[in-house]
Amino acid sequence: MEADHASLGEQMYRDMERLYPLCRSLTGAGVRDTFAILREIAPIQLQEIPSGTKAFDWVVPPEWTVRDAYIADDSGECIVDFKKHNLHLVGYSEPFEGTLSLAELQPHLHSLPEQPDVIPYVTSYYARRWGFCLPDRQRQQLTEQTYRVKVDTKLGPGSMTIGDLVIPGTSQEEILISTYICHPSMANNELSGPVLAATLAHELISRPHHYYTYRFVWVPETIGAIVYLSRHLDKLKAHVKAGYVITCVGDPGPFSYLQTRLGGTLVDKITAHVLQHLAGDYRSYSWLDRGSDERHYCWPGVDLPVGSLMRTKYGEYPEYHTSADDLSFVTPEALAGSYQMYLRCFEALEANRCYRCKTLGEPQLGRYGLYPTLSTRESGLAARQLVDLLAYSDGHHDLLAIADKLGKPIWELQSSVQKLMKAGLLEEVRRGSHRS
């Protein structure tokens, strides 16, 4: 199994290598080209949402097309070139062509003095402007001369591409997995989420039996999630029992978890349980530290129980939103570890049910072949776990609560549950509740 996960990590990394050069934004060819590759992993269904479509308090923006963008000095040398790195162009820059002095050019330049060797990521989705991003060290070396600027872009009627994939379970109750697909060449902040989500979807399709229906969503951040909610809100509110926003899962840092708005939901409890047993040291954030699409899924009136299981949280590593978030910042091993962690969370969600002991008083386990004929310390501990499980199976405590009470991973109690049910000592009452 470890070898399988290692090879999956390598494959996810190769997928990211193919996707990395593409210029993604809220709209446009880069997003569609990205979906074409992701659909080789999982059968994502696509929708085109026309520009100008209203969604709650938002409107789908015009489609943005980039043909070329550069700054050339007075000798004709191209010193900032979109074709060399797509972060050089401010996202959604409007068209411009002209000759400027250095003083005229400077207001259109963006750099990070505290990180002088990286290209920052800057966007202007909802206000018309143009601009370029470059390393601050290069910016400080610009001299007084004439610069030729060309921004060959188009902003006009088009559409925003979003994708989803619903994998049916035996129940209509759903687990929502959302990730965003709108950033240009950044590896951890952008590509690790969509690739991991597609790989998890591929795995779940191959599994013949699962209780929950799994809904995977790939959307441009913010506007895409809002559009998706505006079209599916009633169904999502009726059926979603837990959910995740997948982002920043490819770096080798420790795991972190950002909770739902009010906390205490099933996804909060399950994720904390899994992390405590598998990760040990992890960092927990409240919803006040939000920054991605959990903002919209948890918003009052929407109130979906959606958290975010990450490695290093967005905004907490210096490479974030810069050209330093490249393929050297992520590793196959970290991707494989994130894949394992998410699968374990799904398995824990599947395992969580409420049971009730069917005997009045503690049963005599020996009558059912569940008590050792030779009493040793080890055999006594095994029998004690069965009795403890029965003692808390009162139809009110779900298996997750019992596992936490016993200090055991929920998956380690599965074999005990099966033994007790086979012996007729335990019966399932209901699935675990998604709220406390």
Sequence and secondary structure as in RCSB ss.txt:
>XXXX:A:sequence
MEADHASLGEQMYRDMERLYPLCRSLTGAGVRDTFAILREIAPIQLQEIPSGTKAFDWVVPPEWTVRDAYIADDS
GECIVDFKKHNLHLVGYSEPFEGTLSLAELQPHLHSLPEQPDVIPYVTSYYARRWGFCLPDRQRQQLTEQTYRVK
VDTKLGPGSMTIGDLVIPGTSQEEILISTYICHPSMANNELSGPVLAATLAHELISRPHHYYTYRFVWVPETIGA
IVYLSRHLDKLKAHVKAGYVITCVGDPGPFSYLQTRLGGTLVDKITAHVLQHLAGDYRSYSWLDRGSDERHYCWP
GVDLPVGSLMRTKYGEYPEYHTSADDLSFVTPEALAGSYQMYLRCFEALEANRCYRCKTLGEPQLGRYGLYPTLS
TRESGLAARQLVDLLAYSDGHHDLLAIADKLGKPIWELQSSVQKLMKAGLLEEVRRGSHRS
>XXXX:A:secstr
 HHHHHHHHHHHHHHHHHHTTS   SSSHHHHHHHHHHTTTS  EEEEEETT EETTEE   EEEEEEEEEE TT
S EEEETTT GGGB BT   EEEEEEHHHHGGGEE  TTSTTS B  B SSS    EE  HHHHHT  SSEEEEE
EEEEEES EEEEEEEEE  SSS EEEEEEE   SS IIIIIHHHHHHHHHHHHHHH S  SSEEEEEEE TTHHH
HHHHHHHHHHHHHHEEEEEE  S SSSS  EEE  SS  BHHHHHHHHHHHHHTSS EEE GGG  STHHHHTST
TT   EEEEESS TTSSTTTTBTTSSTTS  HHHHHHHHHHHHHHHHHHHH EEEEE SSS   GGGGT S SS 
 HHHHHHHHHHHHHHHH EEEEEHHHHHHHHT  GGGGHHHHHHHHHTTSEEEEEE  SB 
